Amino acid sequence: MLIFNPSFGRGSDGGEQRAIDSVDWNTVPIALITNAKPNARELLEGVRAQLATFRNVDNVTFESKDSASQPAPDDLYAHVAANYGAALLAIAD
């Protein structure tokens, strides 16, 4: 999985790589990941609603970490990498 932060750059090298343009945004399973901050889930719900205007969102699902002050656990990363072709993250206050 390629981890990309458009406001910063690319993640560290290593692991599986996928070209960004190889993702079919019309069908790919998407993880909407909240960091547990207030309003992050609501922000992602809005993203999902907007996605529904042009694609089926049955495979666009929510994932979350337990605490905004802690990094996501390794098993969450492994779950997302194994089950989704893309992930959108929300950080909100």
Phi, psi and omega in degrees: 000132176272124177259122186230128176245105186296342179270353183231308183149203183268152176290177181295153179292158177115161180076183181295141179241143176218134177292137182302322183286355178275356179276123175270097186294349178278339185227342187298137172295132183239130173267129173258109189253122176261146179264011176078009175281157177303137177075357179295317179298317180297321177300314180292326176298322176294320177298315180297318179298319179291322176300325182295344179285344180224001178206162174289133183250018178300331180254024173251105189234162183268138172229158180205159170258162188285330187218136177292337184269358181240150175293158176295143179289153181303325181292332175292315176301315181297318179297314181295316180297325182280335190244352185228153175263347180205157177219136175246131183250144178239133169233125185212160176227000000 
